[in-house]
Each structure stands twice: as C-alpha cells, then as structure tokens.
Amino acid sequence: MDSRCSLQESCSAIYMTENLIKKYAGENPYFCTKLSISGKGRQYKIRVIENLKLVQNLYKLNLSHNCISKISNLECLSHLTHLDLAHNLISSMDGLQTLTGLLVRQFDSFNNFRH
C-alpha cells in the first residue's frame, strides 16, 4: 500500500488535537521550535492543519506523508522558516502568504496545485 493517500482512497484520519501535538512536541508545546508529525509509515494520516496556536514558536514543521488537501491555519506561525508538506494532496497554496519568514518549502508532484 502506498504511504500517501490517493484521491480515491479512504484514509483513516487523525486530527491535530492538543494531545497529539503534546505527544510530538512535549508537555509544554509553546516552547517547541521543531515539530515533525509525518504520516510516513503510519496507518492514520492528518487531513486538516489545526491547533497550531499551541506551537506558535515553531521554526520548523514537517507534516509530510499525510492527507492534507488545503494549506490553512498557519497564520499563527510567524517564526516558521521551514515547512515540509511533501506527499500530501494539497491543491491550493493560498495559506502561505502570511508566512513572510518562510525560507524553505518542500512540496512534490504528489500535490496537485491549482494556480
């Protein structure tokens, strides 16, 4: 089975709950500066980017190999410089304009951008 979701597949989804963020960022996620919640090798994939106010001091975020279709809810990450969204289902990059400090963006051909 492919490690990413296709548009035809039914993905088992997880949500970016406070508990999930704490699992990866630690008990006090406010001080976290690097966060990786890659779906590679996991059965459950993130579909929606949410609850990032908990980790607003991030400068590096890896959400690769998930089932994210829309970039949104990133405006609170004003310190973000590195973003990895490779191997997702992203069709729109409209949510990136607020990230003025973003230096590195990783996408790939699995994403289906609309221009």
C-alpha positions in Angstrom: 0.0 0.0 0.0 1.3 3.5 -0.9 2.4 5.5 2.1 0.3 8.5 1.0 -3.4 8.8 0.3 -4.7 9.0 -3.2 -7.9 10.9 -4.0 -9.7 7.6 -4.5 -8.5 6.0 -1.2 -10.4 6.3 2.0 -7.8 7.5 4.5 -8.1 6.8 8.2 -7.8 10.3 9.6 -6.5 11.7 12.8 -6.9 15.3 13.9 -4.3 17.6 15.2 -5.7 17.6 18.8 -3.9 19.1 21.7 -3.0 15.6 22.9 -1.4 14.7 19.5 0.6 17.9 19.5 1.8 17.2 23.0 2.8 13.7 22.1 5.2 15.0 19.5 6.1 18.4 20.9 6.3 17.6 24.6 4.1 18.6 27.6 4.7 22.3 27.1 4.4 22.7 23.3 4.7 26.5 23.5 8.5 26.2 23.8 8.7 23.7 20.9 10.7 25.0 17.9 10.8 21.9 15.7 7.8 19.6 15.1 7.5 16.5 12.9 4.2 14.7 12.6 5.0 12.9 9.4 2.5 10.2 8.3 5.2 8.1 6.8 4.7 4.5 8.0 1.6 5.3 10.0 -1.9 4.0 9.2 -3.6 7.2 10.3 -3.0 10.4 8.4 -3.7 14.1 9.3 -6.3 15.7 7.0 -6.6 19.2 8.5 -4.0 21.5 9.8 -5.3 22.8 13.1 -4.4 23.7 16.8 -1.1 25.2 15.8 -1.5 28.1 18.3 -0.2 25.6 20.8 3.2 25.6 19.0 3.4 29.1 17.8 7.1 29.3 18.3 7.9 26.7 15.7 10.5 27.5 13.1 10.5 24.0 11.5 7.3 22.0 10.7 7.1 18.6 9.0 3.7 17.4 8.0 4.8 15.2 5.1 3.2 11.9 4.1 -0.3 12.9 5.3 -3.7 13.6 3.6 -3.7 17.4 3.8 -5.5 18.9 0.9 -5.5 22.6 1.9 -2.9 24.8 3.5 -4.7 26.7 6.2 -4.4 27.8 9.9 -0.8 28.6 9.6 -1.1 32.4 10.3 -0.1 32.0 14.0 3.3 30.5 13.0 5.1 33.8 12.4 8.5 32.3 13.2 8.2 29.5 10.7 11.2 29.2 8.3 11.0 25.6 7.2 7.8 23.8 6.1 7.6 20.2 4.7 4.3 19.2 3.1 5.6 16.7 0.6 3.5 13.6 -0.2 0.1 15.2 0.6 -2.9 16.0 -1.5 -2.6 19.8 -1.5 -4.5 21.6 -4.3 -4.1 25.2 -3.1 -1.2 27.1 -1.6 -3.4 30.1 -0.5 -2.4 29.7 3.1 1.3 30.5 2.6 1.1 34.3 2.0 1.0 35.1 5.8 4.3 33.2 6.4 6.7 36.0 5.4 9.7 34.4 7.1 9.3 31.1 5.3 12.7 30.2 3.6 12.2 26.5 2.7 9.0 24.9 1.4 9.0 21.3 0.4 6.3 20.1 -1.9 6.3 17.4 -4.7 4.4 16.1 -7.6 2.0 14.2 -5.3 0.4 17.5 -4.5 -1.9 18.9 -7.2 -1.6 22.6 -7.1 -4.1 25.0 -8.7 -2.6 28.1 -10.0 
